Amino acid sequence: MAAQTNWGFWGGGRLTTIQYLEDQAARAERLAKRITDTLTIEKLLTFAGERRREIEVIAGKYRRV
């Protein structure tokens, strides 16, 4: 689905925000798989988890509306 076709459903740029956060989380997870430094891996996975929680909050707000 293209973002434009969903804008009416999600209202404005919310879907774009969700896509951006999903991209950031996925990128951090991919990078964490390619490196060996434990501290950096933990930080990347924490970052990805935070982005995924943001997605849940955003998506949850607009499901209730």
N, C-alpha and C positions, 0 to 999 in steps of 0.2 A: 504494500500500500504506500502510496506517495503521501508525504506529510501534508501537502496542500489539500488532498481530498478529506483528510481527517480534521482539518482546522476547525470546521464548523462544529464537529462533534466535541472536540476537546476545548474549543474556544481560544482563539489566539495562538500564541506560540508555545503552549504547554507541551504539546507532543514534541516539538523541536527541543525543548528543554529536557524532556525525558530521553530523547534520542541522544542528545549531547552527553548526559550523565551516563547512559548505558555505554556509549563509546569510550568514555573516560575509564569506567570500571573495567571494561573488557581489555582495553589497552594496558592498564596496570596489571591485570591478571596474566596477560600474555608475557609481559616483560618479567614478571616474577618467576615465570617458568623457565626463563632463559638465563637467569643469573644465578650465582652461587653464594652471594653474600647474604647471610641469614637476616641481619638487621634490615637491609634494604628490602628483602622479600617480605618481611613482616610489615614494614611501612607501606609497601605497595598494596598488600592485601588489606591492610587497615583502610587505606585510601579507597580501594575498590568497595569495601563493605560500607563505608560512609556514603559513597555515591549511590549504592543500591538502596540504602535506607532512605536517602533523599527521594529516590524514584518512588518508593513505597508511600512516602508521605504525600508527594504530589499527586500520585495516582489515586490514593485513598481520599484525598480532599475532593476530587472531582467526580468520584464515583457516587459520593453522597449527595451531590448537588442535584 
